[in-house]
Amino acid sequence: MMDEQTGAIRPETLALDKLIKATIARVEASRDVGAADTVLFLGNRHQSFPTAVIRDPVLEPVDKLVWMVIMLAVRETGANAAFPSYETISHLANVSSRSTIARAIAILRASRWLTLCGRLRKASGRFRGNVYALHDEPLPLADVIHLDGDYMAFLNKAVSHGHARVRTVAKGVLASIDEDVRGGQNVCVLEHPIERRLQSAVGTGNEGPRRFFSFTRDAIQQIRQDSMGNRQARDHHDQNSNLVKTRVQKSNAHKSNSGCSSSNNKKTTTTTSGEDASKFMHAGEHGEPLVYPRRLGENQRDIANRYLSKLAPADRQPILDELEGRFQAEQKGMKPVYDEISFLFRLCELMKSGEFVPNLGIKVRDARHAREIQRQQAARQDTATEPKETEEQRQNRMALAKVRMDEMRKALGMPVNKDQVSEAKES
């Protein structure tokens, strides 16, 4: 009877039964006496994903799922693939809300899992689409600001995003950058990939290194606190909404029964206090705006401002002049500067330690002052050569203005002073 039952069972099931029994025997024979569940993977291993995206302490489940859906689309169509549409992501990830998908893409870009590398346009100039790059781990800041020219501007704008989660993550990224700046670190330093992975391997615990790729440990904790507060606020809002809805229904039912027909409209205003603490507006020693080297892009200027903010106002422009002088020296055969931010970082560190000595920036400063003197002289000459208005010209101008004013009053049906009109016409 046992043999007949065994013969009716598929060989796969028998093999699974042996595997389960062997697993139970192995667990029971182990020295670990604590309670533990065991899992067996059944089936073929078709796809693999980097463990970093699973272990990311900032991404929420929907963010990780959207990353995986994009990765699946890339693997199925090749490395140079079309970015999956919102409809495709919605179908594969089982996410019906387009705003949720947009939020996830914004968070992936902020946390550097996804990079916006460029925008495609038609021959007419109309927007055609974006060019994205998907990464198997968050990209270093130096690489992102090179590939994504609007990355820092995107972060500064995202702190006022309509979704609280995007605001929280963007603030966390900027806070991590500022924390490194305050700690005297070069945020664009070239790190070995293995070193970055080792940092992040234990960076989510209470012990060990202080970051997970783009985020410092303090920023991660703040993001978690903010996220918890946002969830509690949403839950509280939902509870209040249900209470208000119930009260309104009861009130309407009471008014309907009493024969009264009045409606109360309650306006709810949501105020978003966008904390834009990451934007720096700096000036020089006498309050004049800083003059940046033209070679610095928007991303580099934003990061440069974060380092310059730690210096006295009188020390900021000399750093930028020295950097510009170094750029100009390349045209005369000096070795090129491949990392502008690292060079500026070094200049700022020399200024802090009192070791900075102006050199190449002196000519830049003198040339700028000479241009300013020429501009002022040209402005004074223009003012001196400008013909002055005579008394007769002034009287004619005022009379013409009175005529036009009275015509406007007449067109509007307002009373008009006829004596002034006739007097203005005669003159």
ABEGO torsion letter per residue (X at the ends): XAAAAAAABBAAAAAAAAAAAAAAAAAAABABABBBBBBBBBEBBABBBBAAAAABAABBAAAAAAAAAAAAAAAAAEABBBBBBAAAAAAAAGBABAAAAAAAAAAAAAAGABBBAEBBBBAAGBBAEBBBBBBABBBBAAAAAAABAAAAAAAAAAAABABAAAAAAAAAAAAAAAAAAAAGBBAABBBBAAAAAAAAAAAABABEBABBEABBAAAAAAAAAAAAAAAAAAAAAAAAAAAAAAAAAAAAAAAAAAGBBBBBBBBBBBBBBBBAAABBBBBBAAGBBBBBBAABBAAAAAAAAAAAAABBAAAAAAAAAAAAAAAAAAAAGBBBBABAAAAAAAAAAAAAAGABBBBAAAAAAAAAAAAAAAAAAAAAAAAAABBBBBAAAAAAAAAAAAAAAAAAAAAAGBBBBAAAAAAAAAX
